[in-house]
Amino acid sequence: MITKVLIPKVKNAAVSAGILGLGRALGETMAVAFVIGGANRIETSFFMPASSISSTIAQQFNEATDPIHIASLIGLGVVLFVITFLVMGTARRLLRKSK
């Protein structure tokens, strides 16, 4: 009974909640910046210091003086906005589908 009635109704809402959580996590800046390490290189291990888009913007924007550096950071902000917009749009579509 549970697998035939409850799970099909809850599945889309649970997936949407997970996607909305991912969208919120994409925007968390300072918590990620402190935990992740802030290294500006690509590592092969998940346990090495790294950097996220939002933490890169937060850590470098104040010190950026070169116009190309500033434009690059603004471009990163646009990329972050587009990713978050797509994630939120997907979650809304799944929520609408579950109703």
C-alpha positions as CSV (number, residue, x, y, z in Angstrom):
1,M,0.0,0.0,0.0
2,I,2.7,2.5,0.9
3,T,4.8,1.7,-2.2
4,K,1.8,2.1,-4.5
5,V,0.1,5.2,-2.9
6,L,2.5,7.2,-0.7
7,I,5.9,6.9,-2.5
8,P,4.6,8.1,-5.9
9,K,3.1,11.2,-4.4
10,V,6.1,12.0,-2.2
11,K,8.8,11.2,-4.7
12,N,8.6,14.4,-6.7
13,A,8.3,16.6,-3.6
14,A,11.3,14.9,-2.0
15,V,13.4,15.3,-5.1
16,S,12.3,19.0,-5.3
17,A,13.3,19.5,-1.7
18,G,16.7,18.1,-2.4
19,I,17.2,20.3,-5.4
20,L,16.1,23.4,-3.5
21,G,18.7,22.5,-0.8
22,L,21.3,22.2,-3.5
23,G,20.3,25.6,-4.8
24,R,20.7,27.1,-1.4
25,A,24.0,25.4,-0.9
26,L,25.3,26.9,-4.1
27,G,24.8,30.3,-2.7
28,E,26.4,29.7,0.7
29,T,29.6,31.7,0.6
30,M,31.5,32.3,3.8
31,A,30.7,28.9,5.4
32,V,32.1,27.2,2.3
33,A,35.0,29.5,2.0
34,F,36.2,28.7,5.5
35,V,35.7,25.0,5.3
36,I,36.9,24.3,1.7
37,G,40.3,26.0,2.0
38,G,40.3,28.6,-0.8
39,A,42.9,27.0,-3.0
40,N,42.8,28.3,-6.6
41,R,43.8,25.0,-8.3
42,I,42.1,21.8,-9.5
43,E,42.9,18.9,-7.3
44,T,42.4,15.2,-7.9
45,S,41.3,14.4,-4.4
46,F,38.1,15.5,-2.6
47,F,40.2,15.9,0.6
48,M,42.6,18.6,-0.8
49,P,41.9,22.4,-0.5
50,A,39.7,23.8,-3.3
51,S,37.5,26.7,-4.1
52,S,33.9,27.2,-5.0
53,I,32.5,29.9,-7.3
54,S,30.9,31.9,-4.5
55,S,33.9,31.7,-2.2
56,T,36.2,32.8,-5.1
57,I,34.1,35.9,-5.6
58,A,34.0,36.7,-1.9
59,Q,37.8,36.2,-1.4
60,Q,39.1,38.0,-4.5
61,F,36.7,40.8,-5.3
62,N,38.0,43.2,-2.7
63,E,41.6,42.8,-3.9
64,A,40.8,42.8,-7.7
65,T,42.2,46.0,-9.3
66,D,42.8,44.8,-12.9
67,P,39.6,45.3,-15.1
68,I,40.0,41.8,-16.5
69,H,40.1,40.3,-13.0
70,I,37.0,42.2,-12.0
71,A,35.2,41.2,-15.3
72,S,36.1,37.6,-14.6
73,L,34.7,37.7,-11.1
74,I,31.5,39.3,-12.4
75,G,31.4,36.6,-15.1
76,L,31.6,34.0,-12.3
77,G,28.7,35.7,-10.6
78,V,26.6,35.4,-13.8
79,V,27.5,31.7,-14.1
80,L,26.5,31.1,-10.5
81,F,23.2,33.0,-11.1
82,V,22.5,30.9,-14.2
83,I,23.2,27.6,-12.4
84,T,21.1,28.6,-9.4
85,F,18.3,29.8,-11.7
86,L,18.3,26.4,-13.6
87,V,18.3,24.4,-10.3
88,M,15.4,26.4,-8.9
89,G,13.5,26.2,-12.2
90,T,13.9,22.4,-12.2
91,A,12.7,22.2,-8.6
92,R,9.6,24.3,-9.3
93,R,8.8,22.2,-12.3
94,L,9.0,19.1,-10.3
95,L,6.8,20.6,-7.5
96,R,4.2,21.7,-10.0
97,K,4.3,18.2,-11.5
98,S,3.6,16.6,-8.1
99,K,0.5,18.6,-7.4
